């Protein structure tokens, strides 16, 4: 019996999710030897703790982490990514799959290279934008949506406080974005329900004290400048509109023109998160002395 070479880890809330079925079908159609592949669908815990559970259970020498709303494009995806690891610690597809058959929000995210306009402006996207903007040499929000790494590297990181970006960046100093292979991320849908989901995710993870990586690191002057620039261009509208026109001239799709709305929704959502955090801390600081008096 051949040893397992590649373990695919998929956190999932619902095993009956149609998107998960599409992902599993795309894995089944791969030309990677089935006897050397294992697929772990983990329904325990949060999406982050599920990844840690999967890493601990995996038997393969290489770990691949996919979201349940992903789909692999092309039947040589796994084979080619796996071969890239002969020379690198970790690898991931350079672009999201773009198709005009997709809904408008998914098309927009594929075009800008990520599902968060702030990460786009911070230069920390998980995939490349069709605009090639902004220029950056930094690794961004990697660790999910088609991230592949040697198991012995990722399991040395803090699995008890697992966050896919933090652990991926800590595990690898030699990570490559592989061109020519794409992953379909079906995360969109209704823009308002999407940002409600981002708000819930932010409450759960963004301000957790165990986080090591931050989308905006206030210890870095460059991050502060980029954040101020993002807020400024969103409020003044002109630059997002310019990028929409520039993007449309490259790829003729009206999805570019929701860019300003997505930026505005991001400012509003993250602004609410910060207010929520400040009020929570204020309430805690006021309630602590009262609790001490009652004791």
N, C-alpha and C positions, 0 to 999 in steps of 0.2 A: 504493500500500500504506500503510495507516494506521500511524503510529508506535506503539510499545509504550508504554502508559500505566502499566501495573501489572505488576510482576514478583513472583511468589510463590516464595519460597525454602523448600524443605522438606529439612532434613537427614534422611537415612535410612540405616540399617544394611543393610536388606534390601528390595530393590525388589519382592519377592514378598510382603511383609507384608500380610495382609488388611486391617489398619487403614489402611495407606497407600492401598490400593485404594479403601476407603470415602471417604477424604479426597479423592482425585482425582475420584471420582464426584461428590462434593458441589461441587467446583470446576467440573466440567463442566456441572452443572445450573444454575449461576449465570446471571443475565441480563446480566452484564457482557459487552460485546462481545468475542468470542473473538479477533478480529484485533488487539485492543489489549491482550491479556493474554498473558503468558508464564509458564510453570511450570518451575522449575528444581529437580529432585530431585537433591540432592548426596550422594553416597555416600563422598566422600573425607574422610579425617581424622576427628577427633572431631566431636561435634555442634556444638561452638562454632566450630571452625575451618571446618567445612562452611558455616556461616552467612556467615563472612567471604569464603569462596571464592564463594558465591552472590552476595553483594553486589557483588563485583568484576566478576562475569560479567554481571550483570543489565543489561538495556537500558531498563527502564521508568523513568519519572520518580518513581514511588512504589514502595517495597519493602514487601512483606508477608511476615512471617516466621511460619511455621506449624510445629508439631511433627508428626511422621508419625502420631501417635496422636490428632490433632485431626479434627474434622468440622464443616463450616459448616452452621449451621441457618438455613433459609430461603433462597430463591433470589435475594434482593436484598441479601444480606450484603455482598458486595464493592462493589456499586454505592453503597450507603448509606455504608459506611465511607469509600470513596474521596471521596464528596461532602463528608464532614466535613472532609477535608483542605483544602478551599478556605479554611477559617478557622483551621486549626491546623497545627502542624508534624507532629504524630503523633496517632494514635488507636488505640483498642483496645476490644473489647466489654467492657461493665461487669460482666457476669455469665458464669459457666459455665452451660451447658445442664444442666438437671436433669430427669430422667425416672425414674419408678419401675421402668422396664424395665431400667435399668442395674444393674451389680453394686453391692453395698453400699458398697464403698470409694469408687468413683466418685461415688456419691450423696452420701456424707459430704463429699468434697472440694468438690463443687459447692455444697453447703449452706453450708460455712464460707468458700468463696471462694478456696481455694488448696489445694495438695497438701502443705502443711507447717504443722502446728499452731503451730510457733514463729513463723512469719511472721504467722500470725493474731494471736498475742498481742503481737508486736512492732509491729503496725499497718502491716505492709508486704506485705500480700496483693497478688497480681496481679489479683484480681477482688473484687467486693463480696460480703460475706456476707449470707445471708438474715436474720441476726441484727442486722446493722448495728452489729456490735461487733468490735473497739474503734473508737471514733471517731478518725479521723486525717485530716489534710489532706496527708499525704506520699504521693508516688508510691512504690509498692512494687516488687515483683519483676517489673517490666515488661520487654518486649523479646522475648517469645516468645508462643506460643499466641494468635496473632491480633494481632500488633503491626504497625502500618502507619506508615511514615514516608517523607518525601521522601529520595530517594537521595543528593542532594547534601549533606544534613545528616549522614546516618549514615556516608557514606564519608569524611568529614573526621575521624572519630574513629580511635582506634588499632586498625586492623583486624589488625595483627600480633599483638596481645594481646587478641583479641576474647572478650568475655563479654557475653552478651546484655543483662544488667541494666546493667552498667557503661556500655556503649556507648550504650544507649538513653537513659539518664539524662544522659549527656554531650552527646548530640546535640540534645536538644529542651528548650526552656524553655516550650513551649506545647503540652502534651499533654492530650488529653481522653479520658475514658471514655465510650463511646457506649452509652446505654441502649436497651433494646428489641431488641438483636441479641446473640445468644449463640453461643458456641462450645462444642462437645462435646469434652471432654478425657478420653480413654479410657485414663487412666494407671494405674488401680487394679489390680484382681485380688486376689491373696492378700496380706494385710497384711504378712506376714513377708518374702515375696519383694520386696515394694515397699520395705521399709526396708533390705533388703540392697542393693538398687539405689541407695538414697539414700546408703548408706555408701560404696559404690564411687564415686559421683559426688562425694561430699565429699572423699574422698582425692585425687581428680583435680583438683578445682577450689577447694574451700573455703579451703584454706590456701596457695594459690598467691600468691607475692609480687607478681605482676602485677595482682592484683585491686585495684580502686579502691573498689568498693562492698562493704559487708559487712552481712549480715543482723543481726549484733550488732556495732555499732561501739563499741569500748571507750573511745573518746575522747569519747563522748557519754553524759552522766549519765542521760539519759532511756532510752537503750538498756540500760544496766546495770540500772536499776530494773525495766524490763519483763522482762528476762531473769530476775532474781531472783524476780519475781512469778510468772513462768511455772513455774519450778522449784518454788516454794512451793505453788502451787495443784495442780500435778501430784502432789506427794508427799502432800498433804492430802486430795485426791480431791473434796472437797465442791463447790468452784466448778465444775470440769468437769461434775459431775453436775447442778448447777443449770443450767448452760448447755444441757445435753442436754435437760432437761425444758422449759426455756424455748423452745428450738428446736423441740421436738416439738409444743408448743402452737401454733406458727406453721405448721409443715409436718409433718403427721402421718407421720413416717417413722422407723422404728427405727434407721436409719443414724446418727441423732444420738447414740445411746448407745454408739458405739464411740469417742466423743470422748476419754474418759479413757484408753483403751487406746492410741489414736494419740498422745496427749501423752506417756504413759509410754514408748512405743517411741521417740519422738523424743528424750526425755531420755537414754535408754539408748544410742541410736545415736550421738548427738552427743557423749555422754560418752566412748564408745569411741574416737571420732575424735580427741578431745583427748588421750586417753591414748596413742593410736597416735602422734600428732604429737610429744608430749613424749618418748616413748621413742626415736623416730627421731632427734630432735635430741640427746638424751643420748648415743646410740650414736655419732653423728657427732662429737660433741665429744670422746668418749673415744678414738675410732679415729684421729682426726687426729694427735695427738702420737705414737702408735705408728707410724703411717705415716711420719712425719717422722724418727723414729729409725731405721727400716729403710732410709730413703733415705740 
